[in-house]
Every structure is written in C-alpha cells, then in structure tokens.
Amino acid sequence: MKISIFGLLLYCMMMGVSAAQSSNDSTVITDSETINIYLDCSQCDNDFIRTEIDFVNYVRDRKQSDLHLLVTTRPTGSGGQEYTLTFIGQKDFKGRSDTLVFVTAETDSDDKIRNRFVKIMKLGLVPYLTGLPVADEIDIKYVKPEAKTEVKDTWNHWVFSLSVNGWVDGEESYNSLWQNTNIEVNRVTEDIKLEFGLYNNYNEQNFDYGTVTHKYVSRSHGHYGYVVPSLTDHWSWAFSWDIYSSSYRFNCIV
C-alpha cells in the first residue's frame, strides 16, 4: 500500500513538472520569429526587463545570442548616473553595433530609472527586429509633448529691487541709530548678464556723560556692478567695479 501511494505521488509530481515545462515553452518565441539576446548588465533589474520586453529570447551564453547587449554605467558630476547601452551584433548581425546613452538625476527613483532603461532598450532593439515576424506585433507610439506657451516679458528681463534696513537702540545715557538703503538693478539673458547697485549707510552713536555728550557719526555710500557678455555657449568675459567713500565725524557737546 505504501508503494502505491509513493508511486501515485511521484506520478503527480512528474505530471506537474511536465505541465509547467509545457506552459513555459508556450511563452518562448521561436528563433525564426525573433532574436536571442545576451543581457550583460550587473546593475539591471533583469526580472523587470524580461517582463516588460517579452518579444525577444534571453540566453545565458553569449555565443548563442544574435545580439550582445553590454550595459555600463559611470557617475556624473551632478550625482546621477550615465548609462551606456552597446548593442553588439552576433551571427547574422556580426560586424554591426549601436550605442545609446541616457543620464539619470540624483533624485530619480529606482522605478523611474528602470522604466527609462526599458524605453531606451526598446529603441535600440527595433533595427535588429526589422524583417522578422515578431516585428508585425510591435507598435511604435509617439506621445506629442504639450506646446509651451511663450510668456512675453514686458520688463525685457530687467529686475529692480529696493531694500531699506535699520535699527534704533538706546538707554538713559546711550542711544544709537543705524540705517541702510540699497537699490539694485540686474538683467540676465543668454547674451549678457548685468548688475548695478547703489547703497548708503548711516550710523550714529550718542554717549551722555552728564556734563558732556559725545556724538559719533559715520557715513558711507557707493556703487557697484558687473557686466558679463557671452562669447560662446561656454565662455564669457567680465568687467566689475565697486566704488565707495566713507566719512567719520566726532562732536563733543558741553
């Protein structure tokens, strides 16, 4: 009786494996319909790629592939990553290669990066699938970006700012006053960057010693600015200045 139960269990297990193999085989596209790809990427989400790009066959041996996809990455100066996808032709595609590059930002999520990768990989595969039966089932869709409405700047890029600061402090035998005024004008375009400014400072301090009062007054004012015309997309020259004057006065009032 034990042998019969063991045999029945063994038979069920074999039937389950056979059914699973049949199911997996039914999802594989034949070599005559598509291409075999060797995905050479240590940092890729291979399971996600295989799910999203299921119109090619993935092989584990580079020599058995029609296309060797080599993926390399390097960090960028802004904290992101630069992905380089090199499509290296094998067999019928021997001698042919293509390269696609895309850059990610430091703030990009893993999901955004892997979706971007899949999109770039699909674009790179299209030329190698042309003429194969699987190409008839591939649809290329273009999503037209929304038109940007150009906003006219009535101030022609000029920006004006005015700031006034000050404070007053005092007690029975001492008081002080400080005041600052600053006017600034700037303009930034692709061709030139300009900035001009005027400022004025006033500081007064009074000390009461009963029979005599000391008064200290200091003033300063000046103007500054710079001009930066563009020579090319990467080079500019600049001229700047900062001219000021100051004065100090002391009065003794009896």
C-alpha positions, 0 to 999 in steps of 0.5 A, a space after each residue: 500500500 505504501 508503494 502505491 501511494 509513493 508511486 501515485 505521488 511521484 506520478 503527480 509530481 512528474 505530471 506537474 513538472 511536465 505541465 509547467 515545462 509545457 506552459 513555459 515553452 508556450 511563452 518562448 518565441 521561436 528563433 525564426 520569429 525573433 532574436 536571442 539576446 545576451 543581457 550583460 548588465 550587473 546593475 539591471 533589474 533583469 526580472 523587470 526587463 524580461 517582463 516588460 520586453 517579452 518579444 525577444 529570447 534571453 540566453 545565458 551564453 553569449 555565443 548563442 545570442 544574435 545580439 550582445 547587449 553590454 550595459 555600463 554605467 559611470 557617475 556624473 558630476 551632478 550625482 546621477 548616473 550615465 548609462 551606456 547601452 552597446 548593442 553588439 551584433 552576433 551571427 547574422 548581425 556580426 560586424 554591426 553595433 549601436 550605442 545609446 546613452 541616457 543620464 539619470 538625476 540624483 533624485 530619480 527613483 529606482 522605478 523611474 530609472 528602470 522604466 527609462 532603461 526599458 524605453 531606451 532598450 526598446 529603441 535600440 532593439 527595433 533595427 535588429 527586429 526589422 524583417 522578422 515576424 515578431 516585428 508585425 506585433 510591435 507598435 511604435 507610439 509617439 506621445 506629442 509633448 504639450 506646446 509651451 506657451 511663450 510668456 512675453 516679458 514686458 520688463 525685457 528681463 530687467 529686475 529692480 529691487 529696493 531694500 531699506 534696513 535699520 535699527 534704533 537702540 538706546 538707554 538713559 545715557 546711550 542711544 544709537 541709530 543705524 540705517 541702510 538703503 540699497 537699490 539694485 538693478 540686474 538683467 540676465 539673458 543668454 547674451 549678457 548678464 548685468 548688475 548695478 547697485 547703489 547703497 548708503 549707510 548711516 550710523 550714529 552713536 550718542 554717549 551722555 556723560 552728564 556734563 558732556 555728550 559725545 556724538 559719533 557719526 559715520 557715513 558711507 555710500 557707493 556703487 557697484 556692478 558687473 557686466 558679463 557678455 557671452 562669447 560662446 555657449 561656454 565662455 564669457 568675459 567680465 568687467 566689475 567695479 565697486 566704488 565707495 567713500 566713507 566719512 567719520 565725524 566726532 562732536 563733543 557737546 558741553 
